[in-house]
Structures are given as structure tokens and as C-alpha cells.
Amino acid sequence: MPPGTRGQEAKREEPSRLVLEHAAVFDSRTGEFRPGRTLVIENGIIVDDFVSGQKPLPVGATTLDVAGKFVIPGLIDAHVHVASDPSGWDRRDRVEKRLLKVLQGGVTFIRDMAGDGRALADLSRAIAAGDIEAPGLRYSALFAGPGFFRDPRNALATRGGTPGECPWNRAVTDATDLILAVADGRGTGASAIKVYAQVEAGLLARIAAEAHRQGLAVWSHAAMAGPAKPGDAVRAGVDVISHAEHLVFEAMPQIDSRPRLMAQRWMEDDLRSVPPDHPAIVSFLKLMKERGTILDATVDILRDTVATAKKERPQLLPVAKARASFAFAVTRLAHEMGVEVCAGTDGIIDSEDAPLPALHEEMATLVEDCGFTPAEALVAATRVSARATGISKTHGTIEPGQAADLVILRADPTAEIGNAKAFELVIKAGRRVPGVGR
């Protein structure tokens, strides 16, 4: 053992068996708490769940009496970016601090929607090895049409390489060898292919089929996959589609690839003229429900956009308000029609000095603006986000066989979604997260 590591290892050591007694346990299938439960955790896995007092407690276990407390699954942010610019804003020391704060704020897993695959792979390894305190991580490799790679964000995520020519940042056309391209993306450690921009419907369908054949999920933007429409993405078989405001493009005669700022002005007119319950959008939402496609709505960031425009760029306030209004209404409609909506922030944390992860505000926006009950917002941020991330076999619910990623709260979050911030303890893989509660 290298010098100086023994004390650190001892500090991280936890009993292999932990018992939570007299817990009110959230059922993320029904949206209700089950009172008076005992959870038995062994080596980071929930191995038993029974009525307190019904069975003897395991010998030698560390037991915590959590009577009067509320236990929910660890929260999952289903849309983050933690490696968009690893040489700048996403420098590793900064990311580690953010991730620790996010974990202490109850977020135990994240879905990264494309960045520098080298940084993401290294970060994923460090998390899996226990070298850093952070939420679990799954991430994607990005595919788009060649024209998209003029976007300067690609240069930040491919430093030392060429945008569009890296395994995690790939330009695709009808001539692309998709078997090789998907395999290269998979080789970066990605769990999914993210389809972003300037992809035709036929090519999108081929990408989705090949990704699924190789065991990867497919995540797509709602309109940025244009010239394909949102409905083309769903028919292609994508697993998750992102950004509720972009669903407006389903009701448009065509999608083009105009420059970013022009598209924003163009979008304002469309958002004002197309109602959220336009027949084309209703048909699209029915299709999502039939196919089981998840909507990653990312609504709270639009409240932030309105606030920023009001304060700093009032000329952009009309489009900001139009985007937010449409997104809230169409998310409400999707939810009412039975489309599963996950909880993603498109940010993870608002600033380095923010006290809590942005996911708490995303849940609040779902409740306050999109018609969700607090219980439904919790389901979105746990069970549905687990399915969107591709980890539902091990995360998102509290039951035997699931990972012991848990948040223990002092107040009932189904009564008030803000109570999801009333942390008593955060447990990640059976270990109590440092810096939270007792």
C-alpha cells in the first residue's frame, strides 16, 4: 500500500451490513410511502425489506432507528453536462467539487448528455473505483451531421483532436460505417449514442437500430435531430427524447438548419402560433406513449432563461417567455396523456457556490408549472430517471436487489416537494455520504 493511503482507506470504510429501522419508505411505483419498514443493506445492496419487528435483525449489523423519517431512492439527474470543456469550466478539480456537492444534495446518479469522452471515461473510472465522492455516472457519445461540428462547443470537447472525427464526437452521413462508428462510441465507455443535429430520418433509424444491436441506448434531441422531426426520432426507436420546447417542430411543415440565433427568433414565432395541443403534437405524444419513449423535458432551465433575460437582456424576454410557456404546457399535456417524464436539468448545479443541485428546482418546476403532484415529481426523479439512464434494474426503486442509494429526509416530500431538501442522511451504495447529517 502506498504511503499515506491507509488512513484514507480506513476513513472510507463502512460496515458491510447496515439496517434502517422504522422507516417510511417511498414506493416509486405507487408514489406512496410505506410506513414502519426495516431495510437491510449488505455490501451496498438492499437485501431485505419487511415490516419492522416482523423478523430478527441481522447479527453484527449497524442499526439506525429512523422512526419519523422518510426514505426515498437516491435522486437521478437525467440530463447533465460535466465534461463539455475539461480544460476550462469543467476542469477536473472543479467537477469533483460540484459532484460532491450534488451527491450531498441527494443526487446519487447522473446521465451525461455528451462531452469529452476521455474526461468522462476517466471520471467514470474514478467514481467506480471509489477514488472520489460522486454520484454514479453514465454518459453518451455524440453523433450529428457534418455541419453541426462548426459549433464551437465541439472544439472544447475534442481538444487535441478534430471535431466530428473523434469516437465520442462523430460526424455521420449515409456513407458512414455505422457498425464501426457505434463500436467506436461504445469503446469510449459510453452507454448510449446521442443524436444531436442535422440527421435525416432514415439515417436516424439506422443509427438507432445499430446502437440497440450493440447494446447501447439511443438518446435524441426533440428538434435538434433535424431535418428529422420529433416523430421521426420516436419512430426510429430512440429511448429518450430531450427538451419539451422543441416539440413545437412536430407541428411544422419542415425543419431546416439555420444558424443558432436566427433559429431562436424563428422559434419564437412558431411557439406563439402553435398551441401545445396542436393535433400533430397530440398525435406525437400518443406515439410516445405507445412506444414507451421517455420525455426528458428540462423545464426549470427555461425559468432561469426568463429570469436572466428579464435582468440582463430584455430584448430576448419575449422568446424566453414563449419557450417557457410552451414547454410547461406541453409537458403538462404529455404527463396527462401518460407519457413518462424524467427529471433532467441540462446543468446539474446552477453555480459553483450554489447550495443545492439543480434537480431540486427541476422537481419544483414540474410541480409548480407542469401539473405534477410532489409524489409524481419524485417518481420522475427516481424510477423514470433510472429508466432513462438505463439503470432501472439496479436503481430508482427501494426493494431487495437494488443498489442502496437512499436519501433519508426529516419531512414528507409528498406533502411539499421542498421537503426533498430536508436531508437527514444520504447513502450511496450502502455508505453514508460525508458532510450530510449525523
Buried (B, 14 or more C-beta within 10 A) or exposed (E): EEEEEEEEEEEEEBBEBBBBBBBBBBBBEEBEBBEBBBBBBBEBBBBBBEEBEEEEBBEEBBBBEBEEBBBBBBBBBBBBBBBBBBEEEBEBEBBBEBBBBBBBBBBBBBBBBBBBBBBBBBBBEBBEEEEBBBBBBBBBBBBBBEEBBEBEBBBBBBBEBEBBEBBBBBBBEEEBEBEEBBBBBBEBBBBBBBBBBBBBBEBBBBBBBBBBEBEBBBBBBBBBBBBBBBBBBBBBBBBBBBBBBBBBBBBBEEBEBEEEEEBBEBBBEBBBEBBBEBEBBBEBBEBBBEBEBBBBBBBBBBBBBBEEBEEEEEEBBBBBBBBBBBBBBBBBBBBEEEBBBBBBBBBBBBEEEBEBBBBBBBBBBBBBBBBBEBBBBBBBBBBBBBBBBBBBEBBBBBBEEBBBBBBBBBBBBBEBBBBBBBBBBBBBBBBBBEEBEE
